[in-house]
């Protein structure tokens, strides 16, 4: 199982790319919070199926939960919601491209939080790989900026960039929280631990977002039900991706998983070029080359 996290992470990144593309179809039909709620509400059934399959094929009972598990799951679930909201806030700002780019520093921050919170060391070569990959992602993400190189060098000083960094930090915390929750179950078959954490996290997030929508946007729930067809597809893609992320992070240090997960940017680049026939910019091409180099280095030092 030492290498299994690699294809699982690539699968998760591909599912996330598909989910992001599909979720655009919900724009205009649902509010931002409604669209976020859809990914959890319609994704829960598939998450339950994944957990049931793990239980059935292993013949094991459901892992016993405890206070520490719920604490880590709550940390991960709440951090993920807040990170998403910060990213949404960034999209409303003038320099949202810069904010989105700097949110991609998540892998680098996951390495730092992993060492601080879980005492999981990352080698110097591993850190170098993550830094190289992050630089590549930043270059790709800065497409649409008036001056991509200038934004890359000086964009971190802008308010929108700080919001993006904050979003990346919260995404990193959520990754650490979910990994710690899975490991706290002391379950030998780690996919079962990951599936258990996934279902509990989604139920928690549904409860929190449902309470918020009933309080602030009561009419949105009706629109969520009416959009069940595209919502179901988005939810399934989201749950399939989350199952991959949770499983990979149970098998491997979160920083390395998030590093390899940056292949999402490569998938997005290929989709833009091959499907939508968009001409890539110079910074995108350089970014893809740098990102792939960082990923290959990371895989070489952590198989």
N, C-alpha and C positions, 0 to 999 in steps of 0.2 A: 504493500500500500504506500510505500515511500514516494513513488512517482505518480500515484493516482490523482493527486491534487492538480497536476498540470493539465490534463484534458478536461477535468471537471471545471477548472477556472476558466479555460478557454470557452467551454460551453456556456458558463454563466455570463461571460462578457458578450458572447454572441446573442444570447437571449435578451440581455439588457439593451443591446443595439436595436433589436427587433421591437422590444417594448417601447423604447423611446420614439421610434418611427411610427408605431401604431397609435401611441398616445396623442400624437399630433392631430389625429382624426377627431378627438374629443374636444379640441379647442373650439370655443364658441358655443358648444352644447352644454358644457359644465364649467363651473368656477374652478379656480386653481385647487381649492380644498376638495371640491367634488371629484376632480380628476385624480387627486392623490388618494382619496378614499376608495375609488374604484379598484386601484391596483391591489389593495388589501382585501376588500370585501369579496371581489370576484376571484381573488387568488387563493383564498382560504380552502375551498374544496380540493384543489390540486395538492396543496400542502398536506392536507389530511390524508389524501390518497398515498402520498409519498411516505408518510409516517406509517400508515397501515401496511404498505408493502414491506417496509423494513421489519415490522413486527411479524408479518406473516412468513417471510422467507428466512428469518433468523430463528423463529420460534421463541423469541425472548419476550419477557413481559415489558410493559412500559417502564422506563427508568424512573426510579423514585425521585421526586422533586423535593426541594428544601428551600429554606429562606435565602441562602447564598445564591442559588440558581435564579430565583425570582428577582433578586436584587440586580444581578448582572443582566438578566433579560430586560428588565425595566430600563436600566441604563442604556443598553443598546437600542431599544425601541424608541425611547424618548429622544435620544441623541439623533437618531435617523430622521425623525419627524422634524426636529428643529433644524437640522442640516438642510433638509429639503426646503423648508420655509425660508431660510437665509438665501438659498440659491434662487428661489422665486423672487425674493426681494431684490436680489442683484439684477434680475432680468428687467426690472422696472426702472433701473438706473440708466443714465446716459451711456456709460462705458460698461455695459453688461458683458461684452465680449471679454474684457480684461478680468472681470469678476469670475466668469465661468472658467477661464483659463486657470486662474489661481486656485480655484476649488479643486483642481486636479493635483494639488500638492498632497492629497490625501495619503498616498502611499508613503511618502517621506515622513509625514506626521504619524502615521500608523507605526512606523519603525520606532520613532521616539516614544510614543505612548506605550508601545509594547514593552520597551525596555524599562520604562518608569513604573508602569502598573503591574505588568506580569513578569517582569525580570527576564524577558526573553531576548537574548542577545542577537544582534545582527552583525555579521562579520563586516570588516572594512570593505571587502570586495562587494558584499551585498549592498552596503550603503552606497558605494560608488555606482553600482548598477541602478539602484533606485533613483539616484540623483540624475544620472544620464537619461533614464527613461522619462523622468519628470520634465527635464529640459525639452525632450522631444515632444511630449504632450503639450507643453506650453506653446511651442512653436506651431503645432497643428491647430490648437485651440484659438490662436490669435488671428485666424483667418477672418477677414472682414474689418480688421483694425486698419486705420489709415496708414500706420507705419508699424508693421508687426515687430520689427527688430527693436525699435524705440520703446514700444509697449512692453516688450519682453524685458528690457534692461531697466526701465524706470517705472513701469506700470504698478509695481508693488507699493509705491508710495501713495497711490490714489485710494480714496474711500471705498470705491467699488472693489478694488483688489483686496483690501482688508476684510471686506465682507466675504469675498470668495475664499480667502484663507481661513476665515472662521467657519465657513461651511465645510471646507475640507477637514478641518480639525474635528468637527462634530461627526462627520462621516467616519473618520479614523477612530474616534471614541466608540462609535456604534460597532465597528468591526471588532475592536478589542472586547467590548462587552459581550457580544454574541459568542466569540471564541471562548471567553472565560466561562460563560454560562454552559456551553457544551462540555467543556473539560471538567466542570464542577460536578457533573453527573457521574463521573468515574465509570463510564460505560466503555467496555472494551471495543465494541463495534461502533466506531465513531460516526458513521452515517446515521445510525439510530439516534445517537446523542444530538446530532445536528438537526435531524427531522423533528425531534421533540422540542428543541429550542425554537425552531422555525414556527411551528404551530402556536406555541405559547406567545411568541413575539407578535405574530400577526393578530391573534385574538386581542392582545393588549392594545395594539395600535388601532384596531377596529373600534374597540371600546372608547379610547381616547378621542378619536376623530368623530365618532358617532355623537358623543356628548357635545363636542364643539359645534358640529353642524346643527344639532337640535337647538343649541343655544344661540348661535350667530346666523346660521343660514338654513332655517327649517325647510324652506321650499326646495332646497338643493337635493334632498333625499328622493323626492319624487322624480327629478330629472335623472338621478343616478339609476333608478329603477327603469325609467324609459329608455335609457341608453344601454340596456343590458347586453345587446348583441356585440357592439364593439367593446363594451366594458368587459365582457367575458373573455374575449381574445386577449385584451391588455392584461387582465388579471392572470390568465394562464401563462402568458409569456413572463410576467413579473414573478409568479410563483416558481416557475421552472428555473429562472435565473437565480432567485433567492435560495432555492434548494441547492443549486450549485455553489453559490457563495458560502452558505452556512457549512456545507459539507467540506469544501476546500479549506475553510478556516478552522475546522475541527481537526483536519489532517496536517495543516502546515501553519507556520507563523503568519499572522495576519499581514505583516508588511510585505512578505514575498507574494502572498496571494493577490494583494492589491497592486503590486508591481506588475505581475503577469496579467492582471485584470485590465491594465492599460491597453491591452490589445483591442479593447473596445474602440479606441480611437483609430486603429488600423482598419477595423471593420467599417466604421463610419466613413473613413476616407475612401475605401474601396466602393462602398455603396454610392457615395457622392459622385465618384468618377464613372463607375460602370453602369449604374442604374439611372442616375439623373444627368449624366453626361456633363458634369460641371468641370471646368478646367481648373486643375489644382494650381495653387500659388507656389512660388518658390519656397516660402517658409514652410508650407505644408509638406512638400517633398523632402526638404531637409529634416523636418521634424519626424517624419515617418522613418527615415534612415537612422536618425539618432535614437528614436524609440526602440526600433527593432534591435539595434546594437546593444542598448541597455538591457533589454529583455533577454537576449542571448547570453550576455554576461551574467545576469542574474540566475538563469537556468544552469549555467556552467558551475556556479559556486553553490547552488542549492537545488539539488535534484530531488 
